[in-house]
Amino acid sequence: MRRVNQLATLSRAFSGAASSHQRLVQGAAMISTYAASNSQCFASRIAESFGVSNPSVARGVTGTVFFSVAASSLAQEAQAKEAPPVEKLMPKDVVLYQYEACPFCNKVKAFLDYYNIPYKVVEVNPINKKEIKWSDYKKVPILKIDGEQMVDSSDIVDKLFQRIHPDNSVTDSDEERQWRGWVDNHLVHVLSPNIYRSVSEALESFDYITTHGNFSFTERLVAKYAGATAMYFVSKKLKKRHNITDERAALYGAAETWVDALKGRQYLGGLKPNLADLAVFGVLRPIRYLKSGKDMVEHTRIGEWYSRMENAVGEPSRIKA
């Protein structure tokens, strides 16, 4: 009952004055007390689901660690979704263990969707991770394909590409490889400071995360309000760590950098997307309809490319349970 009362108090604090730093600090104090009463640090168990890999960034902010992560008719027939691999090359049983808002999981899903590879999804509970107890690898994404375990989003994509294109000795060109590295080493680091830029945006992001994630009712409440509180502050530290002075300017700059890389082409791959196109699209897809993603499309030139990608990737090939 005491914990329920703490959550109710925290909820009232947000609804009463969402922009008040003092209320946020009070909320953080309550969160720290709540988390300390649990056998395992709640926040550290959901860290990687929100796309930040270094726990030390957030320590000392609340005493707990929370992390972020969260169709156009312009395309011609040459830009259509990639045809499925021939039957003998098509994987028979594909299962993706994921967090819905994880940018790296979404990279893998963009590849599977584009190539029309049917897959099942197991949403991992980031608190107890019971769904991946069977694996020695304790992060997501994990892809089980015909019984074989694959880990690390870029490695998964490389192995799948080689499997369905066995005649290609090289997975990607130098240009393609360069921009895939840019996604992992730059673009993903720009996202968290943007989706947690303000209290309202932090709440919007965690509402998406907890709605689509595998949380119990209590975990959902704690993750939404506690996560929004903590990440509002953590995002400021992430800005400093990645030398970002203006969150939106960094996001807009990344979007414009990508459009410049296209050099007038419909995709980096030319007439159809390559692995770099799929990587950029994948990590942007969870934020596209959050405020940060809407602002990005409104204030940069990336919107036309993104619409083409939505059309090219098409509907998810996910198998509904």
Secondary structure, DSSP 8 states (H G I E B T S, - for coil): -HHHHHHHHHHHHHHH-TT-HHHHHHHHHHHHHHHHTSSS-HHHHTGGGGT---GGGTTTTSSS--------S---GGGS------TTTS-S-EEEEE-TT-HHHHHHHHHHHHTT--BEEEE--TTT-GGGTT-S--SS-EEEETTEEEESHHHHHHHHHHHH-TT-S-SS-HHHHHHHHHIIIIIHHHHHHHHTSSHHHHHHHHHHHHHHS---HHHHHHHHHHHHHHHHHHHHHHHHHTT-S-HHHHHHHHHHHHHHHHTT-SBTTBSS--HHHHHHHHHHGGGTTSHHHHHHHHHSSHHHHHHHHHHHH-S--B---
